[in-house]
Amino acid sequence: MIDAHIHADCRPYEDFEKMAVAGVEKAVTLAHDPLPMSNSGVVMDHFHRMLNHDRERAAANGIELFVALGVHPRSICPDVDLVLEELPLLLEDQRVVALGEVGLEMENREQEDIFKAQLLLADELDMKVVVHTPRRKKREVTQRTLSIIAENINPTQVQLDHVDASIVDLALEYGGLMGLTVQPLKVSPGEAVELLEEYGCEGFVLNSDMSSSPSDPLSVPKTVHQMRLAGLGDDEVEMVSHQNAADFYGI
């Protein structure tokens, strides 16, 4: 299994052992807002921790951890231009498989400008992108997010994340990969299975988005278990819990 979206820096060492015992072999950890990003130095320290310390902790428990780097809409520092200048070089690192987590937390000019700049960079580098959708005003902000994607990058390069019943129709129309975040306060394993039964598994990946928010490191294995109990076939389980993510990230 692949957990296609986590924040490894927020989780204890023991969580990786739990994931490995439950059958998770690979995961993708994404940049976010673990601290107040007061300046570019804090952001860069965050990136380097992900590339080194977090990968080492995961590897010690048998999980191959891949990295996505980018400026999250909640982690825009005053000197963000310095981060954007360094980002192209960082994305060339073989440990980095995508640009992310990027997107909009709300509709404002600063977030939109930084989102567009990163999409254009990903397009130039032919890089995959993981795009955030928020909890608040989710449908409204997602509509704006998708319009920006359509204007700046091929949707097939994009994983739209935190998809739930409120935006699944929009996600199906945009043409890229869809991340089902199985996490307390977002989507339960049962709700994820209902969406997969209704819409199929072809365009979806599973992830826990485990972070400092209420999280379950076993949410992907638990959803796989619920899929099997619901009678979904082995091919469908493999598609949504491994193959789609493996193909998208090239892992």
GUBAKOL-756509 format. One record per residue: x, y, z of N, C-alpha, C in turn. Coordinates in Angstrom, 1 decimal, padded with zeros to 4 digits. Layout:
% GUBAKOL-756509
((X, Y, Z), (X, Y, Z), (X, Y, Z))
...
% end
This chain:
% GUBAKOL-756509
((000.8, -001.2, 000.0), (000.0, 000.0, 000.0), (000.9, 001.3, 000.0))
((000.3, 002.3, -000.6), (001.0, 003.6, -000.6), (000.0, 004.6, 000.1))
((000.5, 005.3, 001.1), (-000.2, 006.5, 001.7), (000.2, 007.7, 000.9))
((-000.7, 008.2, 000.1), (-000.3, 009.2, -000.9), (-000.2, 010.7, -000.4))
((-000.4, 010.9, 000.9), (-000.3, 012.3, 001.4), (-000.2, 012.2, 002.9))
((001.0, 012.5, 003.4), (001.2, 012.5, 004.9), (002.0, 013.8, 005.2))
((002.2, 014.1, 006.5), (003.1, 015.1, 007.0), (003.9, 014.4, 008.0))
((005.0, 013.8, 007.6), (005.8, 012.9, 008.5), (006.4, 013.7, 009.6))
((006.7, 014.9, 009.4), (007.4, 015.7, 010.5), (006.6, 015.9, 011.7))
((005.3, 015.7, 011.6), (004.4, 015.9, 012.8), (004.1, 014.6, 013.5))
((004.6, 013.5, 013.0), (004.2, 012.2, 013.6), (005.4, 011.5, 014.3))
((005.1, 010.8, 015.4), (006.1, 010.1, 016.2), (006.7, 008.9, 015.4))
((007.9, 008.5, 015.8), (008.6, 007.3, 015.2), (007.7, 006.1, 015.1))
((006.9, 005.9, 016.2), (006.1, 004.7, 016.3), (005.0, 004.5, 015.2))
((004.5, 005.7, 014.7), (003.5, 005.6, 013.7), (004.0, 004.9, 012.4))
((005.3, 005.1, 012.1), (005.8, 004.4, 010.9), (005.8, 002.9, 011.1))
((006.1, 002.5, 012.3), (006.1, 001.0, 012.6), (004.7, 000.5, 012.4))
((003.7, 001.2, 012.9), (002.3, 000.8, 012.8), (001.9, 000.7, 011.3))
((002.3, 001.7, 010.5), (001.9, 001.7, 009.1), (002.6, 000.5, 008.4))
((003.8, 000.2, 008.7), (004.6, -000.9, 008.0), (003.9, -002.2, 008.4))
((003.6, -002.4, 009.7), (003.0, -003.7, 010.1), (001.7, -003.9, 009.4))
((001.0, -002.8, 009.2), (-000.4, -002.9, 008.5), (-000.3, -003.0, 007.0))
((000.9, -003.0, 006.5), (001.1, -003.2, 005.0), (001.4, -002.0, 004.2))
((001.6, -000.8, 004.8), (002.0, 000.4, 004.0), (003.5, 000.3, 003.7))
((003.9, 000.3, 002.5), (005.3, 000.1, 002.1), (005.9, 001.5, 001.7))
((005.1, 002.4, 001.1), (005.6, 003.7, 000.7), (004.6, 004.8, 001.1))
((005.1, 006.0, 001.2), (004.3, 007.1, 001.5), (005.0, 008.4, 000.9))
((004.1, 009.4, 000.7), (004.6, 010.7, 000.2), (004.3, 011.7, 001.3))
((005.4, 012.4, 001.7), (005.3, 013.5, 002.7), (005.4, 014.8, 002.0))
((004.5, 015.7, 002.4), (004.3, 017.0, 001.7), (004.6, 018.2, 002.6))
((005.1, 019.3, 002.0), (005.4, 020.5, 002.8), (004.0, 021.1, 003.2))
((004.1, 021.7, 004.4), (002.8, 022.3, 004.9), (003.2, 023.4, 005.9))
((002.5, 023.6, 007.0), (002.7, 024.7, 007.9), (002.9, 024.2, 009.3))
((004.0, 023.4, 009.6), (004.1, 022.9, 010.9), (004.5, 023.9, 012.0))
((005.0, 025.0, 011.6), (005.4, 026.1, 012.5), (004.9, 027.5, 011.8))
((004.9, 028.5, 012.6), (004.7, 029.8, 012.0), (005.8, 030.1, 011.1))
((005.6, 030.2, 009.8), (006.6, 030.4, 008.8), (007.0, 031.9, 008.8))
((007.8, 032.3, 009.8), (008.1, 033.7, 009.9), (009.1, 034.2, 008.9))
((009.9, 033.4, 008.3), (010.8, 033.8, 007.3), (011.2, 032.6, 006.4))
((011.9, 032.9, 005.3), (012.3, 031.8, 004.4), (013.2, 030.8, 005.0))
((014.0, 031.2, 006.0), (014.9, 030.2, 006.6), (014.1, 029.1, 007.3))
((013.0, 029.4, 008.0), (012.1, 028.4, 008.6), (011.6, 027.5, 007.6))
((011.1, 028.0, 006.4), (010.6, 027.2, 005.4), (011.6, 026.2, 004.8))
((012.8, 026.7, 004.6), (013.9, 025.9, 004.1), (014.3, 024.8, 005.1))
((014.3, 025.1, 006.4), (014.6, 024.1, 007.4), (013.6, 023.0, 007.4))
((012.3, 023.4, 007.2), (011.2, 022.4, 007.0), (011.5, 021.5, 005.8))
((011.9, 022.1, 004.7), (012.2, 021.3, 003.5), (013.3, 020.3, 003.8))
((014.4, 020.8, 004.4), (015.5, 019.9, 004.6), (015.3, 018.8, 005.6))
((014.4, 019.1, 006.6), (014.0, 018.0, 007.5), (013.3, 016.9, 006.8))
((012.4, 017.3, 005.9), (011.6, 016.3, 005.2), (012.6, 015.4, 004.3))
((013.5, 016.1, 003.7), (014.4, 015.4, 002.8), (015.4, 014.4, 003.5))
((015.6, 014.7, 004.8), (016.7, 013.9, 005.5), (016.1, 013.2, 006.7))
((015.9, 013.9, 007.8), (015.5, 013.3, 009.0), (014.2, 012.4, 008.9))
((013.2, 013.0, 008.3), (011.9, 012.2, 008.2), (012.1, 011.0, 007.3))
((012.8, 011.1, 006.2), (013.0, 009.9, 005.4), (013.8, 008.8, 006.2))
((014.7, 009.2, 007.0), (015.5, 008.3, 007.8), (014.6, 007.6, 008.8))
((013.7, 008.3, 009.5), (012.8, 007.7, 010.5), (011.9, 006.7, 009.8))
((011.4, 007.0, 008.7), (010.5, 006.1, 008.0), (011.2, 004.9, 007.5))
((012.4, 005.1, 007.0), (013.2, 004.0, 006.5), (013.6, 003.0, 007.6))
((013.8, 003.5, 008.8), (014.2, 002.7, 009.9), (013.1, 001.7, 010.2))
((011.9, 002.0, 009.8), (010.7, 001.1, 010.0), (010.2, 000.4, 008.7))
((011.1, 000.5, 007.7), (010.8, -000.2, 006.5), (009.9, 000.5, 005.5))
((009.6, 001.8, 005.7), (008.8, 002.5, 004.7), (009.7, 003.4, 003.9))
((009.5, 003.4, 002.6), (010.2, 004.2, 001.7), (009.4, 005.5, 001.6))
((010.0, 006.6, 002.0), (009.3, 007.9, 002.1), (009.8, 008.8, 000.9))
((008.8, 009.3, 000.1), (009.1, 010.2, -000.9), (008.6, 011.6, -000.5))
((009.1, 012.7, -001.2), (008.9, 014.0, -000.7), (008.2, 014.9, -001.8))
((007.3, 015.8, -001.4), (006.8, 016.8, -002.2), (007.1, 018.1, -001.6))
((007.6, 019.1, -002.3), (008.0, 020.4, -001.7), (007.2, 021.5, -002.4))
((006.9, 022.5, -001.7), (006.2, 023.7, -002.2), (005.7, 024.6, -001.1))
((005.1, 025.7, -001.5), (004.7, 026.7, -000.5), (003.2, 026.5, -000.3))
((002.8, 025.9, 000.9), (001.4, 025.7, 001.3), (000.8, 027.1, 001.5))
((-000.5, 027.2, 001.1), (-001.2, 028.5, 001.3), (-001.2, 029.1, 002.7))
((-001.0, 028.2, 003.7), (-001.0, 028.7, 005.1), (000.4, 028.9, 005.6))
((001.4, 028.7, 004.7), (002.8, 028.9, 005.1), (003.6, 029.9, 004.3))
((002.9, 031.0, 003.9), (003.5, 032.0, 003.1), (004.2, 033.0, 004.0))
((005.5, 033.0, 003.9), (006.3, 033.9, 004.7), (006.5, 035.2, 004.1))
((006.9, 036.2, 004.8), (007.1, 037.6, 004.2), (008.1, 037.6, 003.1))
((009.1, 036.8, 003.1), (010.1, 036.8, 002.1), (010.0, 035.5, 001.2))
((008.7, 035.2, 000.9), (008.4, 034.0, 000.1), (009.1, 033.9, -001.2))
((009.4, 035.1, -001.8), (010.1, 035.1, -003.1), (011.5, 034.4, -003.0))
((012.1, 034.4, -001.8), (013.4, 033.7, -001.7), (013.2, 032.2, -001.7))
((012.0, 031.7, -001.2), (011.7, 030.3, -001.3), (011.4, 029.9, -002.7))
((010.7, 030.7, -003.4), (010.3, 030.4, -004.8), (011.6, 030.4, -005.7))
((012.6, 031.2, -005.3), (013.8, 031.2, -006.1), (014.6, 029.9, -005.9))
((014.5, 029.3, -004.7), (015.3, 028.1, -004.4), (014.5, 026.8, -004.8))
((013.2, 027.0, -005.0), (012.4, 025.8, -005.3), (012.8, 025.0, -006.5))
((013.1, 025.6, -007.7), (013.4, 024.8, -008.8), (014.6, 023.9, -008.6))
((015.6, 024.3, -007.9), (016.8, 023.5, -007.7), (016.4, 022.3, -006.8))
((015.6, 022.6, -005.7), (015.2, 021.6, -004.8), (014.3, 020.5, -005.5))
((013.5, 020.9, -006.5), (012.7, 020.0, -007.2), (013.4, 019.0, -008.1))
((014.7, 019.3, -008.4), (015.5, 018.4, -009.2), (016.1, 017.3, -008.4))
((016.0, 017.3, -007.0), (016.4, 016.3, -006.2), (015.7, 015.0, -006.5))
((016.4, 013.9, -006.6), (015.7, 012.6, -006.9), (014.8, 012.1, -005.8))
((014.9, 012.6, -004.6), (014.0, 012.3, -003.5), (012.7, 013.0, -003.6))
((012.6, 014.0, -004.5), (011.4, 014.8, -004.6), (010.6, 014.3, -005.8))
((009.3, 013.9, -005.6), (008.5, 013.4, -006.7), (007.3, 014.3, -007.1))
((007.1, 015.4, -006.4), (006.1, 016.3, -006.8), (006.3, 017.7, -006.1))
((005.5, 018.7, -006.6), (005.5, 020.0, -006.0), (004.2, 020.0, -005.2))
((004.3, 020.3, -003.9), (003.1, 020.3, -003.1), (003.5, 020.4, -001.6))
((002.6, 020.7, -000.8), (001.2, 020.8, -001.0), (000.9, 022.3, -001.3))
((000.3, 022.6, -002.4), (000.0, 024.0, -002.8), (-001.5, 024.2, -003.0))
((-001.9, 025.4, -003.2), (-003.3, 025.7, -003.5), (-003.8, 026.9, -002.8))
((-005.1, 026.9, -002.5), (-005.8, 028.0, -001.8), (-006.4, 027.6, -000.5))
((-006.2, 028.4, 000.5), (-006.9, 028.2, 001.8), (-008.2, 029.1, 001.7))
((-008.0, 030.2, 001.1), (-009.1, 031.2, 000.9), (-008.9, 031.9, -000.4))
((-009.8, 032.6, -000.9), (-009.7, 033.4, -002.1), (-009.1, 034.7, -001.8))
((-007.8, 034.9, -002.0), (-007.2, 036.2, -001.9), (-006.0, 036.3, -002.9))
((-005.6, 037.5, -003.2), (-004.7, 037.7, -004.3), (-003.3, 037.1, -004.1))
((-002.8, 037.2, -002.8), (-001.5, 036.7, -002.5), (-001.5, 035.2, -002.7))
((-002.4, 034.5, -002.2), (-002.4, 033.0, -002.3), (-002.6, 032.6, -003.8))
((-003.4, 033.3, -004.5), (-003.6, 033.0, -005.9), (-002.3, 033.2, -006.7))
((-001.6, 034.3, -006.5), (-000.4, 034.6, -007.2), (000.6, 033.5, -006.9))
((000.8, 033.1, -005.7), (001.8, 032.1, -005.3), (001.4, 030.7, -005.9))
((000.1, 030.4, -005.8), (-000.3, 029.2, -006.4), (-000.1, 029.1, -007.9))
((-000.4, 030.2, -008.6), (-000.1, 030.3, -010.1), (001.3, 030.1, -010.4))
((002.2, 030.8, -009.6), (003.6, 030.8, -009.9), (004.1, 029.3, -009.8))
((003.6, 028.6, -008.8), (004.1, 027.2, -008.6), (003.5, 026.3, -009.6))
((002.3, 026.5, -010.1), (001.8, 025.7, -011.2), (002.6, 025.9, -012.4))
((002.9, 027.1, -012.7), (003.7, 027.4, -013.9), (005.1, 026.8, -013.8))
((005.7, 026.8, -012.6), (007.0, 026.1, -012.4), (006.8, 024.6, -012.6))
((005.8, 024.0, -012.1), (005.6, 022.6, -012.3), (005.4, 022.2, -013.8))
((004.6, 023.1, -014.5), (004.4, 022.9, -015.9), (005.7, 023.0, -016.7))
((006.6, 023.9, -016.3), (007.9, 024.1, -017.0), (008.8, 022.9, -016.7))
((008.7, 022.3, -015.5), (009.6, 021.2, -015.2), (008.9, 019.8, -015.5))
((007.7, 019.9, -016.0), (006.9, 018.7, -016.2), (006.8, 017.8, -014.9))
((006.4, 018.5, -013.8), (006.4, 018.0, -012.5), (005.0, 017.7, -012.0))
((004.7, 016.7, -011.3), (003.4, 016.5, -010.7), (003.2, 017.5, -009.6))
((001.9, 017.8, -009.3), (001.5, 018.7, -008.3), (000.4, 018.2, -007.4))
((000.5, 018.4, -006.1), (-000.5, 018.0, -005.2), (-001.2, 019.3, -004.7))
((-002.5, 019.4, -004.9), (-003.2, 020.6, -004.6), (-004.2, 020.4, -003.5))
((-004.1, 021.4, -002.5), (-004.9, 021.4, -001.3), (-006.3, 021.9, -001.6))
((-007.3, 021.4, -000.9), (-008.6, 022.0, -000.9), (-009.0, 022.2, 000.6))
((-009.6, 023.3, 001.0), (-009.7, 023.7, 002.4), (-011.0, 023.1, 003.0))
((-011.1, 023.2, 004.4), (-012.3, 022.8, 005.1), (-013.4, 023.8, 005.0))
((-013.0, 025.1, 005.1), (-014.0, 026.2, 005.0), (-014.3, 026.6, 003.6))
((-015.5, 026.9, 003.3), (-016.0, 027.3, 002.0), (-015.4, 026.4, 000.9))
((-015.4, 025.1, 001.2), (-014.7, 024.2, 000.4), (-015.1, 024.2, -001.1))
((-016.4, 024.2, -001.3), (-016.9, 024.1, -002.7), (-016.5, 025.4, -003.4))
((-016.7, 026.6, -002.8), (-016.5, 027.9, -003.4), (-015.0, 028.0, -003.8))
((-014.1, 027.7, -002.8), (-012.7, 027.8, -003.0), (-012.2, 026.8, -004.0))
((-012.7, 025.6, -004.0), (-012.3, 024.5, -004.9), (-012.7, 024.9, -006.4))
((-013.8, 025.6, -006.6), (-014.2, 026.0, -007.9), (-013.1, 027.0, -008.4))
((-012.7, 028.0, -007.6), (-011.6, 028.9, -008.0), (-010.3, 028.2, -008.2))
((-010.0, 027.2, -007.3), (-008.8, 026.4, -007.5), (-008.7, 025.7, -008.8))
((-009.8, 025.1, -009.2), (-009.9, 024.4, -010.5), (-009.8, 025.3, -011.7))
((-010.3, 026.5, -011.6), (-010.2, 027.4, -012.7), (-008.7, 027.8, -012.9))
((-008.0, 028.0, -011.8), (-006.6, 028.4, -011.8), (-005.8, 027.2, -012.4))
((-006.1, 026.0, -012.0), (-005.4, 024.8, -012.6), (-005.6, 024.8, -014.1))
((-006.9, 025.0, -014.5), (-007.2, 024.9, -016.0), (-006.4, 025.9, -016.8))
((-006.1, 027.1, -016.2), (-005.5, 028.2, -016.9), (-004.0, 028.0, -016.9))
((-003.4, 027.2, -016.1), (-001.9, 027.2, -015.9), (-001.2, 025.9, -016.0))
((-001.9, 024.7, -016.1), (-001.2, 023.4, -016.1), (-002.2, 022.4, -016.6))
((-001.6, 021.3, -017.3), (-002.5, 020.2, -017.7), (-003.0, 019.5, -016.4))
((-004.3, 019.3, -016.3), (-004.9, 018.7, -015.1), (-004.3, 017.3, -014.8))
((-003.9, 016.6, -015.9), (-003.3, 015.3, -015.6), (-002.1, 015.3, -014.8))
((-001.5, 016.4, -014.6), (-000.3, 016.5, -013.8), (-000.6, 016.8, -012.3))
((-002.0, 016.9, -012.0), (-002.4, 017.4, -010.7), (-003.2, 016.3, -009.9))
((-002.8, 016.2, -008.6), (-003.7, 015.4, -007.7), (-004.4, 016.4, -006.8))
((-005.7, 016.5, -007.0), (-006.6, 017.4, -006.2), (-006.9, 016.6, -004.9))
((-006.5, 017.2, -003.8), (-006.6, 016.4, -002.5), (-007.7, 016.8, -001.6))
((-008.0, 016.0, -000.6), (-009.1, 016.2, 000.4), (-010.4, 016.2, -000.3))
((-010.6, 015.4, -001.3), (-011.9, 015.3, -002.0), (-012.9, 014.6, -001.1))
((-014.1, 015.2, -001.1), (-015.2, 014.5, -000.3), (-016.5, 014.6, -001.1))
((-017.6, 014.2, -000.5), (-018.9, 014.2, -001.2), (-019.3, 015.6, -001.7))
((-018.8, 016.7, -001.0), (-019.2, 018.0, -001.3), (-018.6, 018.6, -002.6))
((-017.5, 018.0, -003.0), (-016.8, 018.5, -004.2), (-016.5, 017.4, -005.2))
((-016.9, 016.2, -005.0), (-016.5, 015.1, -005.9), (-017.0, 015.3, -007.3))
((-018.1, 016.0, -007.5), (-018.6, 016.2, -008.8), (-017.7, 017.2, -009.6))
((-017.2, 018.2, -008.9), (-016.2, 019.1, -009.4), (-014.9, 018.4, -009.8))
((-014.4, 017.5, -008.9), (-013.2, 016.8, -009.0), (-013.3, 015.9, -010.2))
((-014.4, 015.2, -010.4), (-014.5, 014.3, -011.5), (-014.5, 015.0, -012.9))
((-014.9, 016.3, -012.9), (-014.9, 017.0, -014.2), (-013.6, 017.6, -014.6))
((-012.7, 017.8, -013.6), (-011.5, 018.5, -013.9), (-010.4, 017.7, -014.6))
((-010.5, 016.4, -014.5), (-009.7, 015.5, -015.3), (-008.4, 015.0, -014.7))
((-008.1, 015.3, -013.5), (-006.8, 014.8, -012.8), (-007.1, 013.8, -011.8))
((-006.1, 013.4, -011.0), (-006.2, 012.4, -010.0), (-006.9, 013.1, -008.8))
((-007.6, 012.2, -008.0), (-008.4, 012.7, -006.8), (-007.9, 012.0, -005.6))
((-007.6, 012.7, -004.6), (-007.1, 012.2, -003.3), (-008.2, 012.1, -002.3))
((-008.5, 010.9, -001.8), (-009.5, 010.7, -000.8), (-008.8, 010.7, 000.6))
((-008.9, 011.8, 001.3), (-008.3, 011.9, 002.6), (-009.1, 011.3, 003.7))
((-008.7, 010.1, 004.2), (-009.4, 009.4, 005.2), (-008.9, 009.8, 006.6))
((-009.5, 010.7, 007.2), (-009.0, 011.3, 008.4), (-010.2, 011.7, 009.3))
((-010.1, 011.6, 010.6), (-011.2, 012.2, 011.5), (-011.4, 013.6, 011.1))
((-012.7, 014.0, 011.1), (-013.2, 015.3, 010.7), (-013.2, 015.6, 009.2))
((-012.7, 014.6, 008.4), (-012.8, 014.7, 006.9), (-013.7, 013.6, 006.4))
((-013.1, 012.5, 006.0), (-013.8, 011.4, 005.4), (-013.5, 010.1, 006.2))
((-014.5, 009.3, 006.6), (-014.3, 008.1, 007.3), (-014.0, 007.0, 006.3))
((-013.4, 005.8, 006.8), (-013.3, 004.7, 005.8), (-014.6, 004.3, 005.2))
((-015.7, 004.3, 005.9), (-016.9, 003.9, 005.3), (-017.4, 004.9, 004.3))
((-017.2, 006.2, 004.5), (-017.6, 007.2, 003.5), (-016.7, 007.1, 002.3))
((-015.5, 006.8, 002.5), (-014.6, 006.6, 001.3), (-015.0, 005.5, 000.5))
((-015.4, 004.4, 001.1), (-015.9, 003.2, 000.3), (-017.1, 003.5, -000.4))
((-018.0, 004.3, 000.2), (-019.3, 004.7, -000.5), (-019.0, 005.5, -001.8))
((-018.0, 006.4, -001.7), (-017.6, 007.2, -002.8), (-017.0, 006.3, -003.9))
((-016.2, 005.4, -003.5), (-015.5, 004.5, -004.5), (-016.5, 003.5, -005.1))
((-017.5, 003.1, -004.4), (-018.6, 002.2, -004.9), (-019.4, 003.0, -006.0))
((-019.7, 004.3, -005.7), (-020.5, 005.1, -006.6), (-019.8, 005.6, -007.8))
((-018.5, 006.0, -007.7), (-017.8, 006.6, -008.8), (-016.7, 005.8, -009.4))
((-016.4, 004.6, -008.8), (-015.3, 003.8, -009.3), (-013.9, 004.2, -008.7))
((-012.9, 003.3, -008.9), (-011.6, 003.5, -008.3), (-010.6, 004.1, -009.2))
((-010.9, 004.2, -010.5), (-009.9, 004.6, -011.5), (-009.2, 005.9, -011.2))
((-009.9, 006.9, -010.8), (-009.2, 008.2, -010.7), (-008.9, 008.6, -009.3))
((-008.9, 007.6, -008.3), (-008.7, 008.0, -006.9), (-007.5, 007.4, -006.3))
((-006.9, 008.0, -005.3), (-005.9, 007.5, -004.4), (-006.3, 007.7, -003.0))
((-005.8, 006.9, -002.1), (-006.1, 007.0, -000.7), (-005.0, 007.6, 000.1))
((-005.3, 008.4, 001.1), (-004.3, 009.0, 001.9), (-004.8, 009.3, 003.3))
((-003.9, 009.4, 004.3), (-004.3, 009.7, 005.7), (-004.2, 011.2, 006.0))
((-003.3, 011.9, 005.2), (-003.0, 013.3, 005.6), (-002.6, 013.4, 007.1))
((-002.0, 012.4, 007.6), (-001.7, 012.4, 009.0), (-000.7, 013.6, 009.3))
((-001.1, 014.3, 010.4), (-000.4, 015.6, 010.7), (-000.6, 015.9, 012.2))
((-000.5, 017.2, 012.6), (-000.8, 017.5, 013.9), (-002.3, 017.6, 014.2))
((-003.1, 017.6, 013.2), (-004.6, 017.5, 013.4), (-005.0, 016.1, 013.8))
((-006.2, 015.8, 014.3), (-006.6, 014.5, 014.5), (-006.4, 013.6, 013.3))
((-005.6, 012.5, 013.5), (-005.2, 011.7, 012.4), (-005.1, 010.2, 012.8))
((-005.2, 009.4, 011.8), (-005.0, 007.9, 012.0), (-004.0, 007.4, 011.0))
((-002.8, 007.0, 011.5), (-001.8, 006.4, 010.6), (-002.2, 005.2, 009.9))
((-003.3, 004.5, 010.4), (-003.8, 003.3, 009.8), (-005.0, 003.5, 008.9))
((-005.3, 004.7, 008.5), (-006.6, 005.0, 007.8), (-006.6, 004.3, 006.4))
((-005.4, 004.3, 005.8), (-005.4, 003.6, 004.4), (-005.6, 002.1, 004.6))
((-004.9, 001.4, 005.5), (-005.2, 000.0, 005.7), (-006.6, -000.3, 006.1))
((-007.2, 000.6, 007.0), (-008.5, 000.4, 007.4), (-009.5, 000.6, 006.3))
((-009.3, 001.5, 005.4), (-010.1, 001.7, 004.2), (-010.1, 000.5, 003.3))
((-008.9, 000.0, 003.1), (-008.7, -001.2, 002.3), (-009.5, -002.4, 002.9))
((-009.4, -002.5, 004.2), (-010.2, -003.6, 004.9), (-011.7, -003.4, 004.6))
((-012.2, -002.1, 004.7), (-013.6, -001.9, 004.5), (-014.0, -002.1, 003.0))
((-013.1, -001.8, 002.1), (-013.3, -002.1, 000.7), (-013.6, -003.6, 000.5))
((-012.7, -004.4, 001.1), (-012.9, -005.8, 000.9), (-014.1, -006.4, 001.6))
((-014.5, -005.8, 002.7), (-015.7, -006.2, 003.4), (-017.0, -005.8, 002.5))
((-016.8, -004.7, 001.8), (-017.9, -004.3, 001.0), (-018.0, -005.0, -000.4))
((-017.1, -005.9, -000.6), (-017.1, -006.7, -001.8), (-016.4, -006.2, -003.0))
((-015.6, -005.1, -002.8), (-014.8, -004.6, -004.0), (-013.7, -005.6, -004.3))
((-013.4, -005.7, -005.6), (-012.4, -006.7, -006.0), (-011.0, -006.4, -005.7))
((-010.1, -007.4, -005.9), (-008.7, -007.2, -005.6), (-008.1, -006.1, -006.6))
((-008.6, -006.1, -007.8), (-008.0, -005.1, -008.8), (-008.4, -003.7, -008.4))
((-009.6, -003.5, -007.8), (-010.1, -002.2, -007.4), (-009.3, -001.8, -006.2))
((-009.1, -002.7, -005.2), (-008.3, -002.4, -004.0), (-006.9, -002.0, -004.4))
((-006.3, -002.8, -005.3), (-004.9, -002.5, -005.7), (-004.8, -001.1, -006.4))
((-005.8, -000.8, -007.2), (-005.8, 000.4, -008.0), (-005.8, 001.6, -007.1))
((-006.7, 001.7, -006.1), (-006.8, 002.9, -005.3), (-005.8, 002.9, -004.1))
((-005.3, 001.8, -003.7), (-004.4, 001.8, -002.5), (-002.9, 001.7, -002.9))
((-002.7, 001.5, -004.2), (-001.3, 001.4, -004.7), (-001.0, 001.9, -006.1))
((-001.7, 001.3, -007.1), (-001.3, 001.5, -008.5), (-001.5, 002.9, -009.0))
((-002.6, 003.5, -008.6), (-002.8, 004.9, -009.1), (-001.7, 005.9, -008.6))
((-001.4, 005.7, -007.3), (-000.4, 006.6, -006.7), (001.0, 006.2, -007.3))
((001.3, 005.0, -007.5), (002.6, 004.6, -008.0), (002.7, 005.1, -009.4))
((001.7, 005.0, -010.3), (001.8, 005.6, -011.6), (001.9, 007.1, -011.6))
((001.2, 007.8, -010.8), (001.2, 009.2, -010.8), (002.6, 009.8, -010.3))
((003.1, 009.2, -009.2), (004.3, 009.7, -008.7), (005.6, 009.1, -009.3))
((005.4, 008.0, -010.1), (006.5, 007.3, -010.6), (007.3, 006.6, -009.6))
((006.6, 006.0, -008.6), (007.3, 005.3, -007.5), (006.8, 003.8, -007.4))
% end
